[in-house]
């Protein structure tokens, strides 16, 4: 398959929309990471996304819309299932990097939701993403546009590194601003619950709602085992409501290790590991974002991919304080390292 390089011109955006209508797969920029889009209501097109990514079929996708009016048709019982809390959050954070989970309408195929009776929906703020969704004229199911398990792509070049020849086209847009995926908030229970942390933090959500927002228990404990997406569906008793909860994610080819400690302790640990690695002919890269948590979110995936391109064997990353946005970035760091922390 030849993968088209599409510009952000009106003509190419229209062409991207036409390809979606025909069941094609198009990678496109959002404010978070690049997504791999298919018609969310076309079961066969969505199955093609799983095949292109090597993604297990029980890993749900997020449905992207370009207008808040497009939400109701995707939700069971329409407006009746959209709470006042959800409306507050939509009014505050949409368009933007917040995904909300609702009971799904019958029109949403099981392939899109990983077999769940809920659907995750967001409205991206990226202008190119909005134009693309409108050109397609239908909701877009879109996980990150990378091979499953690899770091999410934040540039079109990252997408092509994994997907060239596997999908119909890539909209060659700008580098993503946020750099990590959206916050996913489950609105189907009595207490809104974060399934995946992102730029929109627990503190922000609680400030808007004036009430407690819970963290899913899987975010608070080290998993006994994260399944390899290459092994297909695993642990059928656990049906994740959000991407990133069940399978290995964000892993470069290099071995990632997180190092705790102050400046001095971090340097001592990094130096000791680096010296030992050199004895075995291994190259070591070191990442220290200091207190720049926003910069860490923006650059983490890009840095992991760049060090892979340069052929490093080991990547050492200094940990962040796990509060606010730091909690979200550490969620990605821990998974990229397989929870290897020294």
KETI-478259 format. One record per residue (C-alpha): residue in one letter; y, z, x. Coordinates in steps of 0.05 Angstrom, whole numbers, plus 32768, in hexadecimal, padded with zeros to 4 digits. Last residue first. Layout:
<nodes>
aYZX...
</nodes>
This chain:
<nodes>
x803783318142x8031830C80FFx7FFB82D980EEx800282D280A2x7FE5828B80A4x8022827A80CEx803E8246809Ex802E82768065x805582AE8085x809082828095x80948267804Dx809482AD802Dx80C382C38065x80F58290804Cx80F382AC8006x80F882F5801Cx813282E3804Ax815682C7800Dx815E830D7FF3x8137833F801Cx80FE8336804Dx8125833D808Ex8113830080B7x80DA82F580E8x80E182D3812Cx80BA82938130x8089827F8167x806F82378164x80308226818Cx801381E381A0x805481BB81A7x804D816F81A3x8095815B8199x808681408153x806681838142x80A581A6815Ax80CE8179812Cx80A2818880EFx80A881D380F7x80F381CD8102x80FD81A380C3x80D581D5809Ax80FE820F80B3x814381EF80B5x816681FC8072x8143823E8063x8151825780AAx8199824180A5x81A1826B8066x818082A68089x81AF82A380C6x81A282EA80DFx817E82D3811Dx815E828F8111x812F8296814Cx80FD825E8156x80D382588195x80A9821C81AAx806B822481D7x804681ED81FDx7FFD81FB820Fx7FDE81ED8253x7FB08229824Fx7FD782538281x8015823B825Cx7FFD8260821Ex7FFA82A38242x8041829B825Bx805A82888216x803882C281F4x805782F38225x809C82D38220x809B82D281D4x8086831C81D0x80BC83328202x80F1830781E0x80E18323819Bx80E2836A81B4x8127836081D4x8146833E8198x812A83708166x80E2836C814Ex80AF8342812Ax808F83028143x807182CD8114x803B829F812Fx80348255811Fx7FFC822A813Ex801481E28143x7FFB81AE8111x803081C680E0x801E81F380A5x804D81F78069x8016820A8037x7FCF82228034x7FBA82267FEBx7FBE82587FB2x8006826D7FA2x802F82337FBEx8037820C7F7Dx804282377F40x801982517F06x7FDC825C7F33x7F97825B7F11x7F6B828D7F36x7F2482907F1Ax7F1682497F34x7F1782627F7Cx7F1E821D7F9Cx7F3081D77F84x7F3081A57FBEx7F1A81B68005x7F5481908023x7F8481C18001x7F6981F88030x7F6482378007x7F8E82748018x7F6282B18025x7F6882FC8020x7FB082F1800Bx7FE5831E802Ax800583457FF2x804883477FCFx805082FE7FBBx800C82FD7F99x802383377F6Cx805683097F4Bx809C83267F55x80BF83447F19x810583387EFEx812683767EE2x816083707EB2x81A9835B7EAFx819483137EA9x81C882F57ED8x81C6832E7F0Bx817A83317F08x817582E77F19x81A582ED7F53x817F83297F70x813C83067F69x815782CD7F93x816A82867F82x815E82667FC6x8113826C7FBDx80DC829C7FAAx809C82827F89x807B82A37F4Dx80B882CD7F39x80AB82F27EF8x80D682F77EBAx80BC83357E95x809D832F7E50x807582F27E64x807E82A77E60x80BE82A17E89x809D82977ECCx80D1828C7F02x80C782597F3Ax80FE825A7F70x810682147F8Bx80E981F97FCCx810682058011x813A81DB8036x817781E9800Cx81A081AC8020x816C81758022x817B813E8054x819981018033x817780C9800Dx81448094801Fx8124808D7FDBx80DB80867FEEx80AC80547FCFx806880417FB4x803E80787FD3x8006807E8007x801C804B803Ax805080798058x804380BE803Bx803F80F18074x807280D980A8x809580B28071x80A780F3804Ex80C28113808Ex80EC80D5809Ax810980DC8054x812281218067x811281688050x80C68161804Ex809A819D803Dx807181B88077x802881A18073x7FF381BF8046x7FEF81858016x800981448035x805381418028x8082812D7FEFx808B81727FD0x807081767F89x8090814A7F55x8082813E7F0Bx80BB81147EF1x80D481177EAAx80E480D37E8Bx811A809E7E8Bx810880867ED1x815180757EDEx816580BA7EC5x813480DB7EF5x814E80B17F2Fx819780C07F20x8188810A7F1Dx816381097F5Fx819B80E37F80x81CE81157F67x81A881527F81x81B0818B7F4Fx8167818C7F3Bx8153819E7EF3x811481C87EF2x80D481CF7ECAx809281F37ED4x806081E87E9Bx802F82197E7Cx7FEC820F7E5Bx7FCD82067EA0x7F9E81CE7EB5x7FC481C17EF5x800481B77ECDx800E816D7ED8x7FC5815B7ED2x7FC281837E92x7FEF81507E71x803381637E54x803781467E0Dx801581847DF1x805281AD7E02x804D81E07E3Ax805B822B7E35x809582377E65x80A0823F7EB0x80E6823A7ECDx80F882187F0Fx8139822B7F31x815782017F69x819381E47F44x81AD81C27F06x81A781F47EE8x81B582397F05x81E4825C7ED4x81DA823B7E91x819082327E9Ex818B827C7EB1x81AD82927E72x818382637E48x8144827F7E66x815A82C67E55x816982AF7E0Ex812182987E0Ax810882507E06x80C982507DDCx80EC82457D9Ax8115820D7DB9x80D881E07DBEx809981F97D9Dx807381ED7DDEx80A381D77E15x80A981917E31x80D181757DF6x810281B07DFEx811681A37E46x8133815D7E43x817481797E24x817F819D7E66x818B81597E87x816D813A7EC6x812681547EC2x80F381677EF7x80AD817E7EE6x808E81AD7F1Ax804581A27F2Cx800981CF7F24x7FD381D87F5Ax7F9181D27F35x7F8881897F4Ax7F8681997F94x7FB9816F7FBBx7FA481397FECx7FEC81227FE6x7FDE80DB7FCFx7FA380F07FA4x7FC881297F81x800380FA7F75x7FD380C57F58x7FBB80F97F26x800380FD7F0Ex800480B27F02x7FC380B67EDBx7FDC80EE7EAFx801D80CB7E9Dx804B81007E7Dx806781187EBFx807780D17ED5x806F80D67F21x809A80F27F58x808D810A7F9Ex80C5813C7FACx80F181427FEAx8107818A7FF6x813A81BA7FD6x817881937FC2x814C81597FABx813A811A7FCFx810980E77FB3x80C180D07FBFx80A9809C7F8Dx806480947F70x8053805C7F40x803A805D7EF8x806180207EE0x8099804B7EC4x809E806C7F08x80A680287F2Ax80DE80177EF9x810380577F0Cx80FE80467F56x811980007F47x8154801E7F22x8162804B7F5Dx815E800D7F8Ax81907FE67F61x81C080207F59x81C1802B7FA4x819F806A7FC0x817580407FEFx812B80317FE7x80F9802C8020x80BC800F7FFEx807780288010x80467FEF8019x800080008000
</nodes>
